[in-house]
């Protein structure tokens, strides 16, 4: 009876008060508004006309006469269209290569019978603590002849040590009996990896692929260092030039029939929205794997 009373009292006193729940709801609402309102402003401004932008003093929170002129301008085949294609290609090729190399390295490091497994694991962990630095990395890229090449945006960041460790821990948690039985039946390491390990690792592979895709899509600093030709700029570098630095976009930067341009603010917000749209589209399809992949890959046991 006393144990039951203690349990009931813990439940009563453990519940948050009405004031605490109200404060939590207010904080959550403010945080949501802080995220949603700027996004609404970006969308509305990109759809606004010059008259509405002038009347609002810059940003428009509610557009009354929406127009797609800004999107037609930036996607008409000019610098923005070209940069979107470049970014999509880099993200697709880079993510595919990075995931394949990460899977191979993580699987090799998860096999305790592999030759020099521990020194290789220490070398991977060493890169988590010490980075090569910007100048040495630039000199290596230059010596390899990758300056002004798309490969300069992929090869220097092909493998991320953190992703390798996460995937290795996931592979270590897989039942060893399945691999041993496959080897008894005559399967080699490659067959074990492709037929047993990878089908059981869809969650962590989806998460790691998302990490790499976001990193390739959002990367602009490597392009700033290694890409000299403006026609090879990825979208993030265009975003920095025309939105962050507020460089005016002229008729020469767009492929349009007339010389009349939409408002510069609308063009900037359209570029900004285009830059975040692919990740917003991809993330819901990977979300169901996100928590599972991180928890299983990052927690041992």
N, C-alpha and C positions, 0 to 999 in steps of 0.2 A: 504493500500500500504506500509506504514511504517513497519507494522508487518511482511509483506511478505519479505521486505528487511532485517529486523533483522534476520528472520529465515534463509534466504539464507546466510547471512554473518556468522551466527553461524555454518552452515553446512560447509562453506568454511574454516573458521578458526579452526573448530573442527577436520578436517581431519589431520591425522599425515603426516608429511613431508616425502619426498622420503628418506631422510637420516635416519629418525626415523624408517621407515619401513625396510630399508636395515639393520640397526643395530639390529632390532628385529629378522629379518631372520637369521642374522649371529649368534646371541645368541642362537636361537632355533636350528640351525644346529649344533653348538658346543655341546649343551646339548644332542642332539640325538646321535652324534658321541661318546660322553663320556659314553653313555649307551650301544650303539650297539657294539662298537669296543671290549670292554672287553668280551662281550658275544660271539662274533665271535672268539676271541682268546681262550676262554674256549672250544668251540665246536671243533675248529681246532686242538687244542693241544690234546684233548681226542681222536681224530682220527689219530694222527700222530704216526709215527714209531720212534724208538730210534735214527736213523740216522738224521731224520728231526729235532727232538728236539735238538740234539747236534749241528746241523748246525745252528739252530736259536738261540741257547744260552738259551733255556728255553721254552718260549712261542712261538707258531707257529700261525701266523695270516692267512696263506693260505697254506693248506696242499695239496701236489701234489699227494701223494699216500695214500689215506685214508684207514684205517684198523679199524675193530671193535674188535680188540683183547682186548682192555681195558674194553669194555662193556661185552664181553664174560667172562672175568676174574672176574669182580665184581658181575656179575649176574649168576655165575655158581653154586650158592648154598652155598656160604660161609657167612661171617659175614655181608656183605653188603646186600645180598638177604634177610637174616633173619631180618635185621634191617628195610628194606623197608616194609616187611610184618607187623612187629611190629608197625611201624609208621602209616601205612594204617589202621590197626585195631584200634589203639588209636584215630586217627583222625575221623574215621567213627563212632565208638561207642561214643566217647566224644562229637562230634558234635550233634549226634542225641539226647543224653541225655540233653545236654546243651540247645538245641533249645526247647525241650519239657518243661524243667523246666523254662526257660525264658518266654515262652508263658504263662504258668500257672501263674507265679508270676506277670507278666506284666498285664495280664487280671484281676487278682484279685485286683491289685493296681489301675486299671482304673475304677473299680466299686466304686462309691462314697458311695453306700449303704452298703458296706462290713464292718463288724465289725472290729474295730481297723485299719482301712485303713490308716489313717494319721500317727499313730506311726510306722506302718510297712514301709511306704514310707520314713519317716525320718530315719529309721534304714538302709534302702537301700542307701539313700543319704549319710549317715554317713560313709559307707564303701568307698565312692568315695574320701573322705577327709583323712581318716586314714586307713592305712594298718596294718595287724597284725605283720609284721616283719618276718624275715627269721627264727630266732631261735624259737619263739613261734609256728610258723607253723610247723617246723620240729618236735617239741615236741608233738604237737597234732597228726601229722601223725604217729609218733612212738607209742604213747599211743593207737592209733586205730589199731595197728598191720599191717599197710600198707607199711612198709619199704620193699623194694625189690618186690613190687607188682605193677602191671599195674594200679591198681585203684589209686595209689598215684599220677599218672600223670593226672587223670581225676577229682576225687572228690574235691581236694583243689581248683580247678579253674572251677568248674562246672557252676557257674553263674557269669556273669560279670555285675556289677551294671550299667555301661554305656549302655550296650545292653538292659537291663531291662527298663531304662528310655526312650531310643529311641523307643522301642516297645510299651511302655505304652502311649507315646504321639501319636503314630500312632493309637492305639485303641481309644483314646479319640477323635480323629478327625473323626471316623466313625459315620455315621448318627445314632443318638440314636433312631429315629423312627423305624428303622428296628428291633432293639432289643426289643423295647417296644411292637411292634405288634406281635413278636414271643412269648413273654411272655404272651400276652393276649390269644394267641392260645394254651397256656398250655406248652410251651417249658421251660425247666429249663436252668440253667446257662451253663451246659455242652453242651446241644444241641445248645444253642445260639452260644457258642464258636466254635463248630465243624462245624455247618451248615451255619453260617452267618459270623462270624468274620474271621475265618481262610481263607475261599475262597476269601475274600476281602483284605487279608493281604499277598498275595504271594510275593509282592515286598520287603517288609520289612523283611519277613522271609528269603528270599533268601540272603539278605544283611547280616543279623545277622548270618545265617548259614556260610556264607563265612568268616566272622570275626572269628567265633569259629574254623572253619576248618584250617584257616591260623595259628591261635594261637596254636592249638594242633600240627600241622605239624611242625612248626618252634621251638617249645619249646624244649630246651635241659637242661636248668638250673635245673628244677625239676627232670629230669632224673639223672642229675649229683649228686643231693642231696639224692634221695630216692632209686635209682636202684644200687644195688651192683653187680649183676651178669652180666658179659659182654654179655651173650646170650640173655639178655632182653633189651639190649640197643636199643633205637630208632635210626633212621637214622641220626638225627642231632648230636647226641653224637658220632656216628661213624665219621661223617663229621668233628667234632671238633678234634677228636683223630688223624685221618689220613691225614687231609688237613690242619687245622689250626696249630696243633702241629707238623705236618710233621713227624708223626711216620711212619716208613717204613712198608709197608704191605707185609708180607711174604707168602710163599706157604701154611703155616698152616692156614692163614686167608681166603684162597680161596680154592675152590674145583675144581682142574684142573687135567687133565690127566698127563701132563708133569711138569717138574720143572722150565721151562722157563717162566718168568713173563714179561708182557709188561712194558714199562717205568713207573717209579713211578709217574712222573708228569702226564702222560696220565691217570693213574688210579685215581689220585687225581681229575683231571678235570672231569673224567667220574662220580665219586661220586658226585661232585659238581653239575653237570648238572642233574643227577638223582634226587637230592634233590629239585631242583626248577621246574622240569618238571610237576609234578601233579598240582601245582597251576597255571602254565601257561596254562594247558589244561582246567582246571575248570573255570578260570576267564572269558573267552569269552562267556560262556553260561549264566553267571550271570550278565554280564556287563549291559545288557538292564534294569535290575532291580536296578542297583547299585545307580545311581543318584536319581531316583524316590524314592527309599526306604529311602535314607538318608534325602532328602529334606522334604518329607512328615512326616517322623518320628521325625525329629529334629526341625522343625519349626512349631510353634503353630499358628493356624488360617489360 
